[in-house]
Amino acid sequence: MLLDGEIYDQGDGYWIKVEARQVEPDEHVPHGIRYALTLHDRYGTRLPGYDNAHAVKPPRRRRYAGRRLAYDHKHRHSRDKGVAYEFTSADQLPKDFFDEVDRVLEEVRR
């Protein structure tokens, strides 16, 4: 895909890495896109990120027996194990990610 492997400098030591490639659709990646969009600080720590590299376990307090685990997910900060992200389209994914990046960068630069 066109942006796979691209890194974008955001100033002040922050940078974005984009990984996206087309894959054969399967039960974990039904839309056929394997992706990882991540914002990093000057130390290389991932801040928010959107990816589908692994399944995300649902919260423990609910019963999810027999439910499919979400592979599309987002990490809200460096210690976040991930929460489900509803992938709707290849156009919407970067919009959602860059909206989150703008919000985080605005917050850390205050």
Secondary structure, 3 states (H helix, E strand, C coil): CCCCCEEEEEECCEEEEEEEEECCCCCCCCCCEEEEEEEECCCCCEEEEEECCCCECCCCCCCCCCCCCECCEEECCCCCCCEECCCCCCCHHHHHHHHHHHHHHHHHCC
